[in-house]
Amino acid sequence: MSGSEQDVCFDEAALAAIIVAYDQACRSLQTCSMTPIVREMIGIRIIEAARHGERDPNILHQQALDALGMTKTANVIAA
């Protein structure tokens, strides 16, 4: 990451949305193997979407899973 990408500040509402989205994503993938790399990639995708202005935790969560090719529907069926 470049210096400008690391210098991002989020307000309390954005941080709350990021936390909720991350927790939702991790819970929805509970049946899959959650390696530290997968958790990091989910977090990166959520932060990336939040940097672009998304604040809905459900959308942040779904966008992170979609970006990794993991949808909630696919995981429910697989479980």
PDB file of N, CA, C and O in Angstrom:
ATOM      1  N   MET A   1       0.826  -1.183   0.000  1.00  0.00           N
ATOM      2  CA  MET A   1       0.000   0.000   0.000  1.00  0.00           C
ATOM      3  C   MET A   1       0.864   1.238   0.000  1.00  0.00           C
ATOM      4  O   MET A   1       1.909   1.282   0.650  1.00  0.00           O
ATOM      5  N   SER A   2       0.433   2.222  -0.717  1.00  0.00           N
ATOM      6  CA  SER A   2       1.172   3.475  -0.706  1.00  0.00           C
ATOM      7  C   SER A   2       0.815   4.250   0.553  1.00  0.00           C
ATOM      8  O   SER A   2      -0.154   3.922   1.238  1.00  0.00           O
ATOM      9  N   GLY A   3       1.585   5.263   0.851  1.00  0.00           N
ATOM     10  CA  GLY A   3       1.342   6.078   2.028  1.00  0.00           C
ATOM     11  C   GLY A   3      -0.037   6.685   2.049  1.00  0.00           C
ATOM     12  O   GLY A   3      -0.658   6.750   3.110  1.00  0.00           O
ATOM     13  N   SER A   4      -0.543   7.136   0.904  1.00  0.00           N
ATOM     14  CA  SER A   4      -1.861   7.767   0.869  1.00  0.00           C
ATOM     15  C   SER A   4      -2.970   6.762   1.149  1.00  0.00           C
ATOM     16  O   SER A   4      -4.003   7.134   1.704  1.00  0.00           O
ATOM     17  N   GLU A   5      -2.780   5.485   0.776  1.00  0.00           N
ATOM     18  CA  GLU A   5      -3.789   4.475   1.049  1.00  0.00           C
ATOM     19  C   GLU A   5      -3.822   4.113   2.528  1.00  0.00           C
ATOM     20  O   GLU A   5      -4.868   3.721   3.047  1.00  0.00           O
ATOM     21  N   GLN A   6      -2.706   4.238   3.200  1.00  0.00           N
ATOM     22  CA  GLN A   6      -2.651   3.911   4.615  1.00  0.00           C
ATOM     23  C   GLN A   6      -3.189   5.041   5.478  1.00  0.00           C
ATOM     24  O   GLN A   6      -3.592   4.799   6.616  1.00  0.00           O
ATOM     25  N   ASP A   7      -3.205   6.250   4.976  1.00  0.00           N
ATOM     26  CA  ASP A   7      -3.626   7.411   5.747  1.00  0.00           C
ATOM     27  C   ASP A   7      -5.126   7.662   5.596  1.00  0.00           C
ATOM     28  O   ASP A   7      -5.540   8.756   5.214  1.00  0.00           O
ATOM     29  N   VAL A   8      -5.927   6.659   5.893  1.00  0.00           N
ATOM     30  CA  VAL A   8      -7.374   6.778   5.790  1.00  0.00           C
ATOM     31  C   VAL A   8      -7.945   6.846   7.189  1.00  0.00           C
ATOM     32  O   VAL A   8      -7.585   6.052   8.057  1.00  0.00           O
ATOM     33  N   CYS A   9      -8.837   7.800   7.404  1.00  0.00           N
ATOM     34  CA  CYS A   9      -9.504   7.925   8.698  1.00  0.00           C
ATOM     35  C   CYS A   9     -10.994   7.654   8.510  1.00  0.00           C
ATOM     36  O   CYS A   9     -11.599   8.128   7.548  1.00  0.00           O
ATOM     37  N   PHE A  10     -11.579   6.900   9.422  1.00  0.00           N
ATOM     38  CA  PHE A  10     -13.000   6.613   9.396  1.00  0.00           C
ATOM     39  C   PHE A  10     -13.640   7.206  10.640  1.00  0.00           C
ATOM     40  O   PHE A  10     -13.047   7.196  11.719  1.00  0.00           O
ATOM     41  N   ASP A  11     -14.857   7.724  10.485  1.00  0.00           N
ATOM     42  CA  ASP A  11     -15.578   8.217  11.659  1.00  0.00           C
ATOM     43  C   ASP A  11     -16.158   7.024  12.422  1.00  0.00           C
ATOM     44  O   ASP A  11     -16.033   5.878  11.991  1.00  0.00           O
ATOM     45  N   GLU A  12     -16.797   7.313  13.570  1.00  0.00           N
ATOM     46  CA  GLU A  12     -17.310   6.236  14.422  1.00  0.00           C
ATOM     47  C   GLU A  12     -18.337   5.376  13.707  1.00  0.00           C
ATOM     48  O   GLU A  12     -18.339   4.156  13.870  1.00  0.00           O
ATOM     49  N   ALA A  13     -19.210   5.989  12.918  1.00  0.00           N
ATOM     50  CA  ALA A  13     -20.242   5.236  12.205  1.00  0.00           C
ATOM     51  C   ALA A  13     -19.619   4.294  11.176  1.00  0.00           C
ATOM     52  O   ALA A  13     -20.063   3.157  11.022  1.00  0.00           O
ATOM     53  N   ALA A  14     -18.598   4.766  10.480  1.00  0.00           N
ATOM     54  CA  ALA A  14     -17.924   3.925   9.487  1.00  0.00           C
ATOM     55  C   ALA A  14     -17.202   2.767  10.172  1.00  0.00           C
ATOM     56  O   ALA A  14     -17.259   1.632   9.699  1.00  0.00           O
ATOM     57  N   LEU A  15     -16.528   3.048  11.278  1.00  0.00           N
ATOM     58  CA  LEU A  15     -15.834   1.983  12.011  1.00  0.00           C
ATOM     59  C   LEU A  15     -16.818   0.937  12.527  1.00  0.00           C
ATOM     60  O   LEU A  15     -16.541  -0.262  12.475  1.00  0.00           O
ATOM     61  N   ALA A  16     -17.965   1.392  13.023  1.00  0.00           N
ATOM     62  CA  ALA A  16     -18.982   0.449  13.501  1.00  0.00           C
ATOM     63  C   ALA A  16     -19.462  -0.439  12.357  1.00  0.00           C
ATOM     64  O   ALA A  16     -19.629  -1.645  12.541  1.00  0.00           O
ATOM     65  N   ALA A  17     -19.685   0.144  11.178  1.00  0.00           N
ATOM     66  CA  ALA A  17     -20.128  -0.625  10.014  1.00  0.00           C
ATOM     67  C   ALA A  17     -19.061  -1.632   9.594  1.00  0.00           C
ATOM     68  O   ALA A  17     -19.387  -2.768   9.249  1.00  0.00           O
ATOM     69  N   ILE A  18     -17.802  -1.230   9.620  1.00  0.00           N
ATOM     70  CA  ILE A  18     -16.694  -2.115   9.251  1.00  0.00           C
ATOM     71  C   ILE A  18     -16.619  -3.302  10.220  1.00  0.00           C
ATOM     72  O   ILE A  18     -16.440  -4.444   9.795  1.00  0.00           O
ATOM     73  N   ILE A  19     -16.754  -3.033  11.494  1.00  0.00           N
ATOM     74  CA  ILE A  19     -16.684  -4.094  12.501  1.00  0.00           C
ATOM     75  C   ILE A  19     -17.842  -5.079  12.334  1.00  0.00           C
ATOM     76  O   ILE A  19     -17.642  -6.294  12.360  1.00  0.00           O
ATOM     77  N   VAL A  20     -19.048  -4.548  12.164  1.00  0.00           N
ATOM     78  CA  VAL A  20     -20.221  -5.416  11.979  1.00  0.00           C
ATOM     79  C   VAL A  20     -20.056  -6.259  10.721  1.00  0.00           C
ATOM     80  O   VAL A  20     -20.313  -7.463  10.740  1.00  0.00           O
ATOM     81  N   ALA A  21     -19.629  -5.631   9.626  1.00  0.00           N
ATOM     82  CA  ALA A  21     -19.449  -6.351   8.361  1.00  0.00           C
ATOM     83  C   ALA A  21     -18.408  -7.459   8.494  1.00  0.00           C
ATOM     84  O   ALA A  21     -18.611  -8.562   7.986  1.00  0.00           O
ATOM     85  N   TYR A  22     -17.310  -7.178   9.164  1.00  0.00           N
ATOM     86  CA  TYR A  22     -16.251  -8.176   9.354  1.00  0.00           C
ATOM     87  C   TYR A  22     -16.764  -9.345  10.191  1.00  0.00           C
ATOM     88  O   TYR A  22     -16.533 -10.507   9.855  1.00  0.00           O
ATOM     89  N   ASP A  23     -17.460  -9.030  11.279  1.00  0.00           N
ATOM     90  CA  ASP A  23     -18.015 -10.088  12.127  1.00  0.00           C
ATOM     91  C   ASP A  23     -19.009 -10.949  11.350  1.00  0.00           C
ATOM     92  O   ASP A  23     -18.997 -12.175  11.465  1.00  0.00           O
ATOM     93  N   GLN A  24     -19.875 -10.302  10.552  1.00  0.00           N
ATOM     94  CA  GLN A  24     -20.845 -11.048   9.751  1.00  0.00           C
ATOM     95  C   GLN A  24     -20.138 -11.965   8.753  1.00  0.00           C
ATOM     96  O   GLN A  24     -20.513 -13.127   8.596  1.00  0.00           O
ATOM     97  N   ALA A  25     -19.134 -11.446   8.093  1.00  0.00           N
ATOM     98  CA  ALA A  25     -18.407 -12.238   7.096  1.00  0.00           C
ATOM     99  C   ALA A  25     -17.733 -13.444   7.752  1.00  0.00           C
ATOM    100  O   ALA A  25     -17.801 -14.555   7.226  1.00  0.00           O
ATOM    101  N   CYS A  26     -17.096 -13.232   8.877  1.00  0.00           N
ATOM    102  CA  CYS A  26     -16.424 -14.339   9.568  1.00  0.00           C
ATOM    103  C   CYS A  26     -17.431 -15.374  10.056  1.00  0.00           C
ATOM    104  O   CYS A  26     -17.182 -16.575   9.956  1.00  0.00           O
ATOM    105  N   ARG A  27     -18.565 -14.919  10.583  1.00  0.00           N
ATOM    106  CA  ARG A  27     -19.600 -15.870  11.036  1.00  0.00           C
ATOM    107  C   ARG A  27     -20.177 -16.654   9.861  1.00  0.00           C
ATOM    108  O   ARG A  27     -20.446 -17.849   9.986  1.00  0.00           O
ATOM    109  N   SER A  28     -20.368 -15.995   8.725  1.00  0.00           N
ATOM    110  CA  SER A  28     -20.967 -16.686   7.584  1.00  0.00           C
ATOM    111  C   SER A  28     -20.020 -17.713   6.979  1.00  0.00           C
ATOM    112  O   SER A  28     -20.467 -18.627   6.285  1.00  0.00           O
ATOM    113  N   LEU A  29     -18.728 -17.579   7.227  1.00  0.00           N
ATOM    114  CA  LEU A  29     -17.743 -18.527   6.712  1.00  0.00           C
ATOM    115  C   LEU A  29     -17.262 -19.497   7.785  1.00  0.00           C
ATOM    116  O   LEU A  29     -16.256 -20.183   7.600  1.00  0.00           O
ATOM    117  N   GLN A  30     -17.960 -19.554   8.874  1.00  0.00           N
ATOM    118  CA  GLN A  30     -17.557 -20.371  10.004  1.00  0.00           C
ATOM    119  C   GLN A  30     -17.346 -21.837   9.630  1.00  0.00           C
ATOM    120  O   GLN A  30     -16.456 -22.491  10.174  1.00  0.00           O
ATOM    121  N   THR A  31     -18.159 -22.360   8.703  1.00  0.00           N
ATOM    122  CA  THR A  31     -18.032 -23.768   8.337  1.00  0.00           C
ATOM    123  C   THR A  31     -16.838 -24.016   7.422  1.00  0.00           C
ATOM    124  O   THR A  31     -16.399 -25.156   7.271  1.00  0.00           O
ATOM    125  N   CYS A  32     -16.317 -22.974   6.821  1.00  0.00           N
ATOM    126  CA  CYS A  32     -15.147 -23.106   5.953  1.00  0.00           C
ATOM    127  C   CYS A  32     -13.887 -22.925   6.805  1.00  0.00           C
ATOM    128  O   CYS A  32     -13.952 -22.429   7.930  1.00  0.00           O
ATOM    129  N   SER A  33     -12.771 -23.324   6.265  1.00  0.00           N
ATOM    130  CA  SER A  33     -11.529 -23.100   7.004  1.00  0.00           C
ATOM    131  C   SER A  33     -11.184 -21.618   6.931  1.00  0.00           C
ATOM    132  O   SER A  33     -10.997 -21.061   5.849  1.00  0.00           O
ATOM    133  N   MET A  34     -11.104 -20.996   8.088  1.00  0.00           N
ATOM    134  CA  MET A  34     -10.807 -19.569   8.162  1.00  0.00           C
ATOM    135  C   MET A  34      -9.342 -19.392   8.545  1.00  0.00           C
ATOM    136  O   MET A  34      -9.012 -19.271   9.725  1.00  0.00           O
ATOM    137  N   THR A  35      -8.486 -19.379   7.563  1.00  0.00           N
ATOM    138  CA  THR A  35      -7.076 -19.154   7.822  1.00  0.00           C
ATOM    139  C   THR A  35      -6.858 -17.667   8.083  1.00  0.00           C
ATOM    140  O   THR A  35      -7.691 -16.844   7.705  1.00  0.00           O
ATOM    141  N   PRO A  36      -5.770 -17.324   8.711  1.00  0.00           N
ATOM    142  CA  PRO A  36      -5.474 -15.906   8.911  1.00  0.00           C
ATOM    143  C   PRO A  36      -5.442 -15.122   7.592  1.00  0.00           C
ATOM    144  O   PRO A  36      -5.825 -13.953   7.558  1.00  0.00           O
ATOM    145  N   ILE A  37      -4.997 -15.749   6.530  1.00  0.00           N
ATOM    146  CA  ILE A  37      -4.947 -15.062   5.235  1.00  0.00           C
ATOM    147  C   ILE A  37      -6.355 -14.733   4.748  1.00  0.00           C
ATOM    148  O   ILE A  37      -6.595 -13.639   4.239  1.00  0.00           O
ATOM    149  N   VAL A  38      -7.281 -15.669   4.900  1.00  0.00           N
ATOM    150  CA  VAL A  38      -8.670 -15.422   4.486  1.00  0.00           C
ATOM    151  C   VAL A  38      -9.262 -14.289   5.321  1.00  0.00           C
ATOM    152  O   VAL A  38      -9.913 -13.397   4.778  1.00  0.00           O
ATOM    153  N   ARG A  39      -9.046 -14.315   6.626  1.00  0.00           N
ATOM    154  CA  ARG A  39      -9.562 -13.236   7.488  1.00  0.00           C
ATOM    155  C   ARG A  39      -8.972 -11.888   7.078  1.00  0.00           C
ATOM    156  O   ARG A  39      -9.679 -10.881   7.049  1.00  0.00           O
ATOM    157  N   GLU A  40      -7.685 -11.872   6.763  1.00  0.00           N
ATOM    158  CA  GLU A  40      -7.046 -10.624   6.337  1.00  0.00           C
ATOM    159  C   GLU A  40      -7.632 -10.132   5.020  1.00  0.00           C
ATOM    160  O   GLU A  40      -7.888  -8.938   4.860  1.00  0.00           O
ATOM    161  N   MET A  41      -7.843 -11.042   4.081  1.00  0.00           N
ATOM    162  CA  MET A  41      -8.404 -10.652   2.784  1.00  0.00           C
ATOM    163  C   MET A  41      -9.820 -10.102   2.944  1.00  0.00           C
ATOM    164  O   MET A  41     -10.187  -9.140   2.269  1.00  0.00           O
ATOM    165  N   ILE A  42     -10.609 -10.694   3.820  1.00  0.00           N
ATOM    166  CA  ILE A  42     -11.956 -10.178   4.089  1.00  0.00           C
ATOM    167  C   ILE A  42     -11.856  -8.763   4.639  1.00  0.00           C
ATOM    168  O   ILE A  42     -12.559  -7.862   4.181  1.00  0.00           O
ATOM    169  N   GLY A  43     -10.985  -8.570   5.616  1.00  0.00           N
ATOM    170  CA  GLY A  43     -10.811  -7.240   6.200  1.00  0.00           C
ATOM    171  C   GLY A  43     -10.367  -6.206   5.177  1.00  0.00           C
ATOM    172  O   GLY A  43     -10.866  -5.080   5.166  1.00  0.00           O
ATOM    173  N   ILE A  44      -9.433  -6.585   4.322  1.00  0.00           N
ATOM    174  CA  ILE A  44      -8.949  -5.662   3.288  1.00  0.00           C
ATOM    175  C   ILE A  44     -10.071  -5.272   2.348  1.00  0.00           C
ATOM    176  O   ILE A  44     -10.213  -4.099   2.003  1.00  0.00           O
ATOM    177  N   ARG A  45     -10.874  -6.245   1.929  1.00  0.00           N
ATOM    178  CA  ARG A  45     -11.987  -5.955   1.006  1.00  0.00           C
ATOM    179  C   ARG A  45     -13.025  -5.053   1.652  1.00  0.00           C
ATOM    180  O   ARG A  45     -13.553  -4.151   1.001  1.00  0.00           O
ATOM    181  N   ILE A  46     -13.322  -5.284   2.918  1.00  0.00           N
ATOM    182  CA  ILE A  46     -14.297  -4.447   3.610  1.00  0.00           C
ATOM    183  C   ILE A  46     -13.775  -3.024   3.747  1.00  0.00           C
ATOM    184  O   ILE A  46     -14.509  -2.069   3.493  1.00  0.00           O
ATOM    185  N   ILE A  47     -12.530  -2.873   4.142  1.00  0.00           N
ATOM    186  CA  ILE A  47     -11.944  -1.533   4.289  1.00  0.00           C
ATOM    187  C   ILE A  47     -11.884  -0.829   2.938  1.00  0.00           C
ATOM    188  O   ILE A  47     -12.149   0.370   2.844  1.00  0.00           O
ATOM    189  N   GLU A  48     -11.540  -1.567   1.908  1.00  0.00           N
ATOM    190  CA  GLU A  48     -11.496  -0.985   0.568  1.00  0.00           C
ATOM    191  C   GLU A  48     -12.868  -0.435   0.159  1.00  0.00           C
ATOM    192  O   GLU A  48     -12.962   0.676  -0.362  1.00  0.00           O
ATOM    193  N   ALA A  49     -13.914  -1.203   0.391  1.00  0.00           N
ATOM    194  CA  ALA A  49     -15.266  -0.736   0.052  1.00  0.00           C
ATOM    195  C   ALA A  49     -15.655   0.464   0.910  1.00  0.00           C
ATOM    196  O   ALA A  49     -16.284   1.401   0.418  1.00  0.00           O
ATOM    197  N   ALA A  50     -15.284   0.441   2.192  1.00  0.00           N
ATOM    198  CA  ALA A  50     -15.581   1.571   3.081  1.00  0.00           C
ATOM    199  C   ALA A  50     -14.828   2.829   2.645  1.00  0.00           C
ATOM    200  O   ALA A  50     -15.352   3.938   2.747  1.00  0.00           O
ATOM    201  N   ARG A  51     -13.605   2.653   2.161  1.00  0.00           N
ATOM    202  CA  ARG A  51     -12.830   3.805   1.666  1.00  0.00           C
ATOM    203  C   ARG A  51     -13.539   4.473   0.492  1.00  0.00           C
ATOM    204  O   ARG A  51     -13.396   5.675   0.268  1.00  0.00           O
ATOM    205  N   HIS A  52     -14.311   3.671  -0.257  1.00  0.00           N
ATOM    206  CA  HIS A  52     -15.037   4.210  -1.403  1.00  0.00           C
ATOM    207  C   HIS A  52     -16.428   4.708  -1.027  1.00  0.00           C
ATOM    208  O   HIS A  52     -17.233   5.032  -1.900  1.00  0.00           O
ATOM    209  N   GLY A  53     -16.709   4.770   0.270  1.00  0.00           N
ATOM    210  CA  GLY A  53     -17.928   5.411   0.743  1.00  0.00           C
ATOM    211  C   GLY A  53     -19.050   4.493   1.198  1.00  0.00           C
ATOM    212  O   GLY A  53     -20.062   4.976   1.706  1.00  0.00           O
ATOM    213  N   GLU A  54     -18.904   3.201   1.033  1.00  0.00           N
ATOM    214  CA  GLU A  54     -19.985   2.294   1.468  1.00  0.00           C
ATOM    215  C   GLU A  54     -20.026   2.251   2.988  1.00  0.00           C
ATOM    216  O   GLU A  54     -18.987   2.120   3.635  1.00  0.00           O
ATOM    217  N   ARG A  55     -21.219   2.360   3.559  1.00  0.00           N
ATOM    218  CA  ARG A  55     -21.370   2.350   5.011  1.00  0.00           C
ATOM    219  C   ARG A  55     -22.379   1.318   5.510  1.00  0.00           C
ATOM    220  O   ARG A  55     -22.542   1.159   6.719  1.00  0.00           O
ATOM    221  N   ASP A  56     -23.046   0.628   4.619  1.00  0.00           N
ATOM    222  CA  ASP A  56     -24.012  -0.390   5.015  1.00  0.00           C
ATOM    223  C   ASP A  56     -23.254  -1.682   5.328  1.00  0.00           C
ATOM    224  O   ASP A  56     -22.625  -2.254   4.438  1.00  0.00           O
ATOM    225  N   PRO A  57     -23.306  -2.153   6.590  1.00  0.00           N
ATOM    226  CA  PRO A  57     -22.547  -3.344   6.954  1.00  0.00           C
ATOM    227  C   PRO A  57     -22.934  -4.581   6.134  1.00  0.00           C
ATOM    228  O   PRO A  57     -22.084  -5.420   5.834  1.00  0.00           O
ATOM    229  N   ASN A  58     -24.206  -4.690   5.775  1.00  0.00           N
ATOM    230  CA  ASN A  58     -24.635  -5.845   4.974  1.00  0.00           C
ATOM    231  C   ASN A  58     -24.013  -5.821   3.587  1.00  0.00           C
ATOM    232  O   ASN A  58     -23.608  -6.859   3.063  1.00  0.00           O
ATOM    233  N   ILE A  59     -23.939  -4.650   3.000  1.00  0.00           N
ATOM    234  CA  ILE A  59     -23.330  -4.521   1.671  1.00  0.00           C
ATOM    235  C   ILE A  59     -21.821  -4.718   1.758  1.00  0.00           C
ATOM    236  O   ILE A  59     -21.236  -5.390   0.909  1.00  0.00           O
ATOM    237  N   LEU A  60     -21.184  -4.138   2.778  1.00  0.00           N
ATOM    238  CA  LEU A  60     -19.742  -4.327   2.968  1.00  0.00           C
ATOM    239  C   LEU A  60     -19.421  -5.811   3.103  1.00  0.00           C
ATOM    240  O   LEU A  60     -18.477  -6.310   2.489  1.00  0.00           O
ATOM    241  N   HIS A  61     -20.201  -6.500   3.899  1.00  0.00           N
ATOM    242  CA  HIS A  61     -20.026  -7.941   4.132  1.00  0.00           C
ATOM    243  C   HIS A  61     -20.181  -8.708   2.827  1.00  0.00           C
ATOM    244  O   HIS A  61     -19.335  -9.537   2.489  1.00  0.00           O
ATOM    245  N   GLN A  62     -21.253  -8.438   2.093  1.00  0.00           N
ATOM    246  CA  GLN A  62     -21.510  -9.175   0.862  1.00  0.00           C
ATOM    247  C   GLN A  62     -20.457  -8.874  -0.203  1.00  0.00           C
ATOM    248  O   GLN A  62     -20.027  -9.774  -0.925  1.00  0.00           O
ATOM    249  N   GLN A  63     -20.042  -7.611  -0.302  1.00  0.00           N
ATOM    250  CA  GLN A  63     -19.013  -7.256  -1.289  1.00  0.00           C
ATOM    251  C   GLN A  63     -17.693  -7.972  -0.989  1.00  0.00           C
ATOM    252  O   GLN A  63     -16.995  -8.396  -1.910  1.00  0.00           O
ATOM    253  N   ALA A  64     -17.355  -8.106   0.278  1.00  0.00           N
ATOM    254  CA  ALA A  64     -16.116  -8.805   0.641  1.00  0.00           C
ATOM    255  C   ALA A  64     -16.195 -10.271   0.239  1.00  0.00           C
ATOM    256  O   ALA A  64     -15.244 -10.816  -0.322  1.00  0.00           O
ATOM    257  N   LEU A  65     -17.319 -10.906   0.523  1.00  0.00           N
ATOM    258  CA  LEU A  65     -17.473 -12.316   0.156  1.00  0.00           C
ATOM    259  C   LEU A  65     -17.492 -12.483  -1.356  1.00  0.00           C
ATOM    260  O   LEU A  65     -16.874 -13.402  -1.893  1.00  0.00           O
ATOM    261  N   ASP A  66     -18.204 -11.592  -2.040  1.00  0.00           N
ATOM    262  CA  ASP A  66     -18.267 -11.657  -3.507  1.00  0.00           C
ATOM    263  C   ASP A  66     -16.879 -11.515  -4.125  1.00  0.00           C
ATOM    264  O   ASP A  66     -16.533 -12.233  -5.064  1.00  0.00           O
ATOM    265  N   ALA A  67     -16.084 -10.583  -3.592  1.00  0.00           N
ATOM    266  CA  ALA A  67     -14.744 -10.342  -4.129  1.00  0.00           C
ATOM    267  C   ALA A  67     -13.850 -11.574  -3.981  1.00  0.00           C
ATOM    268  O   ALA A  67     -12.922 -11.775  -4.765  1.00  0.00           O
ATOM    269  N   LEU A  68     -14.136 -12.385  -2.981  1.00  0.00           N
ATOM    270  CA  LEU A  68     -13.351 -13.598  -2.748  1.00  0.00           C
ATOM    271  C   LEU A  68     -13.990 -14.827  -3.384  1.00  0.00           C
ATOM    272  O   LEU A  68     -13.494 -15.944  -3.232  1.00  0.00           O
ATOM    273  N   GLY A  69     -15.103 -14.612  -4.102  1.00  0.00           N
ATOM    274  CA  GLY A  69     -15.795 -15.726  -4.736  1.00  0.00           C
ATOM    275  C   GLY A  69     -16.542 -16.605  -3.742  1.00  0.00           C
ATOM    276  O   GLY A  69     -16.788 -17.783  -4.000  1.00  0.00           O
ATOM    277  N   MET A  70     -16.896 -16.023  -2.610  1.00  0.00           N
ATOM    278  CA  MET A  70     -17.622 -16.756  -1.572  1.00  0.00           C
ATOM    279  C   MET A  70     -18.919 -16.024  -1.280  1.00  0.00           C
ATOM    280  O   MET A  70     -18.899 -14.944  -0.690  1.00  0.00           O
ATOM    281  N   THR A  71     -20.029 -16.589  -1.678  1.00  0.00           N
ATOM    282  CA  THR A  71     -21.306 -15.938  -1.409  1.00  0.00           C
ATOM    283  C   THR A  71     -21.974 -16.608  -0.230  1.00  0.00           C
ATOM    284  O   THR A  71     -21.706 -17.771   0.069  1.00  0.00           O
ATOM    285  N   LYS A  72     -22.853 -15.863   0.448  1.00  0.00           N
ATOM    286  CA  LYS A  72     -23.582 -16.433   1.589  1.00  0.00           C
ATOM    287  C   LYS A  72     -24.388 -17.641   1.135  1.00  0.00           C
ATOM    288  O   LYS A  72     -24.420 -18.650   1.838  1.00  0.00           O
ATOM    289  N   THR A  73     -25.033 -17.565  -0.008  1.00  0.00           N
ATOM    290  CA  THR A  73     -25.861 -18.645  -0.503  1.00  0.00           C
ATOM    291  C   THR A  73     -25.036 -19.906  -0.704  1.00  0.00           C
ATOM    292  O   THR A  73     -25.449 -20.992  -0.297  1.00  0.00           O
ATOM    293  N   ALA A  74     -23.875 -19.770  -1.327  1.00  0.00           N
ATOM    294  CA  ALA A  74     -23.030 -20.923  -1.589  1.00  0.00           C
ATOM    295  C   ALA A  74     -22.590 -21.587  -0.302  1.00  0.00           C
ATOM    296  O   ALA A  74     -22.509 -22.813  -0.237  1.00  0.00           O
ATOM    297  N   ASN A  75     -22.302 -20.798   0.727  1.00  0.00           N
ATOM    298  CA  ASN A  75     -21.850 -21.364   1.993  1.00  0.00           C
ATOM    299  C   ASN A  75     -22.975 -22.042   2.748  1.00  0.00           C
ATOM    300  O   ASN A  75     -22.743 -23.046   3.421  1.00  0.00           O
ATOM    301  N   VAL A  76     -24.192 -21.518   2.652  1.00  0.00           N
ATOM    302  CA  VAL A  76     -25.334 -22.141   3.305  1.00  0.00           C
ATOM    303  C   VAL A  76     -25.606 -23.486   2.667  1.00  0.00           C
ATOM    304  O   VAL A  76     -25.866 -24.464   3.368  1.00  0.00           O
ATOM    305  N   ILE A  77     -25.551 -23.548   1.356  1.00  0.00           N
ATOM    306  CA  ILE A  77     -25.792 -24.801   0.639  1.00  0.00           C
ATOM    307  C   ILE A  77     -24.708 -25.816   0.962  1.00  0.00           C
ATOM    308  O   ILE A  77     -24.995 -27.002   1.127  1.00  0.00           O
ATOM    309  N   ALA A  78     -23.473 -25.361   1.055  1.00  0.00           N
ATOM    310  CA  ALA A  78     -22.349 -26.258   1.298  1.00  0.00           C
ATOM    311  C   ALA A  78     -22.371 -26.804   2.726  1.00  0.00           C
ATOM    312  O   ALA A  78     -21.850 -27.888   2.987  1.00  0.00           O
ATOM    313  N   ALA A  79     -22.967 -26.062   3.637  1.00  0.00           N
ATOM    314  CA  ALA A  79     -22.950 -26.450   5.057  1.00  0.00           C
ATOM    315  C   ALA A  79     -23.843 -27.562   5.385  1.00  0.00           C
ATOM    316  O   ALA A  79     -23.916 -27.976   6.542  1.00  0.00           O
TER     317      ALA A  79
END
